Amino acid sequence: MAFWLFKSEPDVWGWDHQVAKGDAGEEWGGVRNYQARNNMRAMQVGDLGFFYHSNIGKEIVGVVEVCRTSAPDSTTDDPRWDCVMITAVVPLARPVTLEDCKVQPGLENMALVKSMRLSVQPVTAEEWQIVRRMGGLKA
């Protein structure tokens, strides 16, 4: 299993929107960055990710699960772009802010800290456990 981070502007698509989709999940479409697309192409069903509110809040607010592997993105006819589908799993008891991540030992090399603009990022197993603890979730 691999771990990821998905960024979204909460006024466009936030955690509450994701939760409202229920078990059907939602296509993580509209990504137009090759590295983020390639990250999605590497995902497998069952991989977990953090749901991050960018721009407003700048905080990790929940955990999502990949429920469909990479397929053509329905928001474009351009065959270069595809995406996964994700479902909400659990909210964090305490949101973990970008500022929290920047000062937390063990997260100094996290993609969220180093590559803040990338919308779909890998998360290491160690980073996953640190952020889960910070957010009030048990391992």
N, C-alpha and C positions, 0 to 999 in steps of 0.2 A: 504494500500500500504506500502511496505517495501522498504528500501534503502540499497544499496550495493556498494562495490568497487571491480572492476576487475583489476588485475595487469597483465601487459604483457610487455615483452621486445620489444621496438619499432623496433629494427632491425629484429625481428622475426615476430611480428604481432603488428603493430602500429595503431594509430588513423586513418591515411590515408587509411590503409588496411580495417579497419572496415567501414569507410565511403563509400569506393568503393563497398562494398557488397550491399549497398542500402537497399531497403525494404525487401530483401530476408534474410538479417541478416547472422550471422555466428555462428556455434556451438562453444561453449566455451570449447573445448575438451582438452585432455591431462593433466588434473588436477589429480594428484596422491597423494592427501592429504585428509585424511578422514574428517577433520573439514571443509575444503573448499568444498568438495563434499556434505557434509551435509548442508552447507549453500545453495548450489545450489538446493538441494532437497526441501528446505523450500521456494524457490522462486515461485512467481505466475506471470502469464502473466500480464504485465503492471507495474510491479515493476521497479524502476529506479536505475541506478548505475552510479558511476563515473568510467571513463576509465583512468587508471593510467599507465604511462610509468615508468617501473622499470629499474634499472641498468643505463640506459642512460636517463638523464634528471631528473628522480625521481620527476615527477610532474603529477598532475591531469590535463588532457587536454580536456576532454569532458564528455558528459552525454549519456548513453546508456539505452535501454529499453529491458526488458525480453520479447521476442516474442514467446517463446515455453518453457514449463516447462521441468523439468528434464526428460531425456530419456537416453537410453544406449549411451555411448560415442563411436562414430564410429572409434576412433583411437586405439581401443583395443578390443580383444575378451573376456577380463576378465569382468565378470558380476558385479563385485564390483564397477565399475566406470561408472558414467553417468554424464550428463552435460545439461546445458540450451542452448538456442539460444538467441543471443542479436542483436539488431540493433542500429546504431548510431542515436542519436536524435539531439544534438547540441554541437558544440565545446565551450569551455570556452573562453570568450573574453580575459582573462589573465590566463595562466596556473598557478596552485597553487602548489608550490613546497613542498616537504616533510619538508624542513627547515621552510617554512611559517607555516605549520601545527603545527610543534613542538613549536612554540612561540605564536601561536594564542590562546588567552583565550577561553575556551569552547571546545578546541580540545585536551586537555592534555590526555584524556582517550580514544581518537579515536583509533580504532584497527590499523590504519595505523601507528600511533605513538608507540603503545604498542606491536603490533604483526606484525612487519614489514615483516616477511617472509611469512605470510599467503597470498595466491594468490587470494582468494575470501573471502571478509570480510563484515560483517554487518556495516552499518552506521546508527547512530541514526537520528531522525528527526531534532534535534537541530544541530547536526554536518552537516547534509545535507544543512540546511539553511545558516550556517556560511560559508561553503566552496563555495556554490553558490554565495553568496555576494562577497567573496574574488575573485572569478573568473569572476566577472562582470555580473552575471546573475541575473535577477529579480526573486523574489519568485514566 
